[in-house]
């Protein structure tokens, strides 16, 4: 009976991830591409698709909590924890944003590309997963980051709040998840209005489909792990002598699960190490593979140059470290975390946008002024472009 419940949770998690991978490949859902379109050509349609997925996730989770179908006060990772590690979230988000730009895609996009035959993405997966493992399973984080990065952490209990939920922050201390859900519904509607205000976006059904499915998948993940079956899964695990890893309320995130997947492979496929996260990684890859076969788009791709190799290497390292620091990625925090109304998730979301946007602008300046500009002048000009520093600081003409 215990094994059957665990298998059901993992199977449902895998099936939903397969749908994510299939639709993600079909619709070219890409968070890094959304930032690129917005920063470089002022095109917001892919950004609207990303925000649509966030709106759907927030709406779905809020309604599930209002009607008490799920309870996610504790989760993996702890989105609604009572403290806000501000510096950790900002640094991690920026690092991840830089990394995903260098690798031309976030964690989810990396898995989708693996399913489509991209060997470069397999390399990114291995490096990113290795550094995620290093951050979570060794003393690397403690020695390199913890002592100084934990200095700037806001304890919401000092202000009378139990959690960092946006709903509680707006409505006051003691607000129940059901009451906070009302704030979530309102926020989701407001985001949805902005998203669908664009006639051009409404006409791009592929982008609409991508946003709807990704958002709905996040809601499905929460229901599977925190609904009736999920609670039974958690209760049975408490009585097991050797419970499997990763049991708890959660939905889709991909950086730490990449590390878990490598550990699962290294163990010789130990069933106790087969987590919801591992199944989600496998599901997205398999779903993308199915679409690439059906559409006859599967093709092998390798690094065209040494420079491209090192860009992906550095980017994968930053994604692995940054994704763990930020406790999630463009899906794990920006969509899954935001669905819980976690203030930290919104901070990570904007930090990722910042890191990615500055990196894109910097690379364009270095390319345009090849031989004339150095990294520092390019970064300064990029910061001036996005109005983070006065325009008088720039040393390069805008492009």
N, C-alpha and C positions, 0 to 999 in steps of 0.2 A: 504493500500500500504506500509506504514512504517513497519507494523508488518510482511508483507510478505518478505520484503528485509532482515529484521533482522533474520527471521526464515530460510531463504535460507543460509545466512552466517553460522549460527549456525549448520544447518543440514549438510552442506558440511564439516564444521570443524569436526563434529561428525563422518561422514562417513570415512574421511581420517584417523582419529584417530582409528577407528575400524580396518582399514587395518593395521595400525601400530601395534596394539595390537595382531591381528591375526598372522601377519608375524613375529613379535617379539617373540611370543611364539613358533611358528613353527621353527624358525631358531636359537632359544636360543641366540638372540642378547643381549649382556650384556657388558656394559662398564666396570663394576667392574671386571668381569671375564677376560676382555681383559688385564687389568692391572695385575691381578693375574697370568695369563699365562706368561706374559712377565717378570715379576719380579721373579717368582719362578722357572720357567722351561725354560725361554728364548724363549718361543713360541709366535710368533707375529701374528698369523693368525686372532685371534679375534680383535687384535689391528688394523690390516689392514682393517677389516670390519668396524670398527668405523671410521677410517680415510677415507674409501671409502664413507661413508655417509656424511662426511664433504665435501669431494671433489664434490660429486654430488650436495649438497646443495649450495656450493659456485658457481659452474658452472651454475646451474639453475637460481639462483637469479641474477648473473652477466648478463646472457643473457636476462633475463626479464627486467633488468634496461637498458641495452644497446639498446634494441628495444622499450623502454619506455612503457612496459606493466604494470609496477608497479612503485611506488615511495615510498621509505621507509626511507626518510631522518629523519622523526620523527616516532618513534615506541614505542611499549610497550613490554619490558622495553626500555629505550632510548640507544640502542646499540652504536649509532654514536654521542653521546653527545660530546660537546666541551671540557669537562674536563675528566680526567682519575683518578678516586679515587684509586690510586695504592695500598695503604695499605688495603683498604676495599676489593678489588678484590683478593689480595693475601691471606689475612686472611680468607675471605669467602670461597675461593677455597680450601684451605688446610683443613678448618673445614669440608667442604662438603666431601672431599676425605676421611678424617678419618671416618666421619659418615657413608658413604656408604659402607666402608669396614666392619665396625662393624655390619651393618645390612645386609651384603651380597648382596647389590644391590643398584642402584641409584633410583631416583624417578620413572623413566619409568619402571624399573625392578620391583619395588614395586607394581605398578599398574598391570603389567603383572601377577605377582604372585597372586595377589588378584583374578584375573579372573580365575586362576588355582586352587583356593581353599585354598590358604595359609592364615591362620588366623593370623599368625605372622605379615604378611604384612599389614593386616587391622589395627593392633595395631600401626605399624610404620606409616601408613598413618594418623591415628588420631593424634599421637604425633607430627609428622612432620608438619601437617596442622595447628595444634594448635599453634606451635611456629612460623610458617610463619605468621599466623594471629597476633600473639603477636608483631612480628617485624614490620608489615605493618600498623596495625590498632590501635595501642596503643602507649604510650610514651616510651615503653621499649627501642627501638633503640636509641631514642634521649638521654635518661638518661645513658644508658650503653655504647653506642658506638660512637655516633656522635661527641662529644666534642674532642676526641683524634684521632679517626680514619680518620677524615676529614683533619687532619693536613698535611698529605702527599697526595696531590692531584695535578696533573699536568694540568694546563690550556693550552690547545693547542692554544688558541687565543693569548697567549703571544708569540708564535712562528710563528704567522701569519696563522694558520690553522683554518678552520671553525669546522671541526669534527676530530674524532680520526680514521677515515677510513684509512686503510693501503694504499689504492689507492691514496688518497690525500697526505699521508705522503711520498710516493715514487715519485709521479708525480709533487707535489708542490701545494701550496695554490691556491684555486680557481678551482681545478679539479672538473669536473662535475661527477655525478654518472655514466653517460654513459662511460666517460673516465676511471673512476676507475674500471668499469666492465671489461675492457681489462686486468687489473692486476689480477682480480678474475679468469678470464678464464685461464690465464697462470698458476696461482697458482694451480688451480684445476687440470690442465693437469699434472703438476709436481707431485702432490700428487698421482694422478691416476697411473702415471708411476711407482712410488715406490710401490704402493699397488699391482699392477698386475705383477710386476717384479718377484714375487714369484710364481713359478710353483705350489707349494703345495697349495697356496691360491687359485689360479685359478681353481684347481680341486675340491675345496670344495664349490660346488654350493650353498649350504645352506647359508654359510657366505656371499658369493657374493650377493645373493638375499636379505639378511637382510640389508646389507649396501646400496644397490641400493634403496630399498623400503623406508628405514628410511630417506635417503637423499631426495628422491623425495617427500616424505610426507611433509618435511619442506618447500620445494619449493611450494607445493600445498597450504600449510597454508598461505604463503605470498601472493600468487595469490588470494586466496579467500578473504582475509581481505584488500588487497591493490589494487586489480584489479578493473575492472568495477563495479562488485557487491559490493565489499568492500568500494569503494569510495562513492557509493550511500548510503550504510549503514551508513557511517560516516556523510554524509551530512544531512540525515534525522534525525540522532540523535541530531544534533546541533539545530534543530528546535523543539525538543520535550521538554515539560515542565518537564518531569521526564525521562531523557534518561537512558537506561540500563548501567550497569557498564561495563568496559572493552572494549569499542568501540575504535578501532584504528588499525593501521598497526601492525601486529604481526604474529607469527607462534607458533610452539609448544614448551612449557616449562611446567614444572610440579610441582615445589615447591610452588610458590605463588598460582597457581590454586588449590592446595590442600586446602589451607586456604580459598579460595573463595568458594570451594565446601562445606566446613563445614558451612560457613555462609549461603549459599543457603539452606542447609538442615535445619539449625536452624531457618531460616525465614519462614519455612513452604512452601518452593518452590515458593518464590516470583519471578515472571517472570523478574522483573527488575534486579535481582541478577543472572540471568542465563547468564553467559558470555561465550565467546569463550573458555576460560580456563577451565571452568566447563565442557563444552561439550567435550573437549579434554580428560580430566580425565575419564569421563564416557565412552567415545569411546574406549580408550585403554583397560579399564577393560572389556568392553563387547566383544571386538574383541578377547582378550585373552581367555575369557570364551567360546566363540564359538569354538575356536580351541581345547580347552581342552575337550569340549563335543564331537566334531567330532573325535578326536584322542583317546578318552576314557582315557585321562591322568588326568582328574580332581580328586583331592584327597585333603582331609583336612590335614592340618599340624599345629602343635602347638609347643610351646617351650619345648625342651627336658630337660631343666634344668633351675634353677634359674639364673645361670651365663649367659646363653644364653639370658634370658629375659632382664637382666640388660645391656648386650651388645647392644641389639636392642633398649632399651630405650635411652641409652646415644647416640647411633648412630643416632636415629631419631631426637633427640634434636639438635645435631650438623648439621644434614642435613637441618632442618627447619631454624635454625639461619644462617648457612653458605650459604645455597641456596639463602636467601634473601640478605645477605651481598654481595654475588658474582653476584647478579641479574640474577641467572640462575644456571643450573645444567649441567650434562654431555650431556644432549640434549639441554636444553634452552640456554646455553652459548657455549658449545663446538661445537655444530652443528648449531643451529639456529643463535646464535650470530656470529659465525665465517662466516656464509653465507653472512653477511653484511660487512665482512672484518674489523670488529671492532677490534682494537688493544687490547682493554680490554678483549675481548672474548678469544683471544689467551692466554693472561696472566692467565685468570681464568682456561682455559683448562690445562695449564702446572701446575698450582697450585693444581688442583684436582689430577693430576697424582702424584705430589709430596706427598700430604697428604695421598693418598691411598697406594703408594709404601712404604713409611716409616712405616705406620701402619701395613702393611702385614709383613714386615721384623721384626718389633718389636715383633709382636705376635708370629712369628716363633721362635725367640730367647728365649722368655719367656717360650714357650712350650718345646723347646729342652733343655734348661738349667733350667728346673723346679726345684725350691728350691735353685738354685745357683745364678741366675741373678735377678736383680731388674729392675724396669721400666727404670730408667735412663741409666744403662749400656746397656740395650737392645736397647734403642733409639739411643745412641751414636754408637753402632755397626751397626745399620741399616743405619744411616747417612754415616758411613764409607763405607758401602757396595755400596751405590749409589754415592759415591765419592763427597759428599758435605762437608766432613771434612777429614783431613789426616788420613790414615790408622793407624798411630801411636797412635791415640786417642782411638782406640777400646780397650775394656776390655774383650771381649769374642772372642774366635776363630770363624772364619767365618764358616757358615753352608751352 
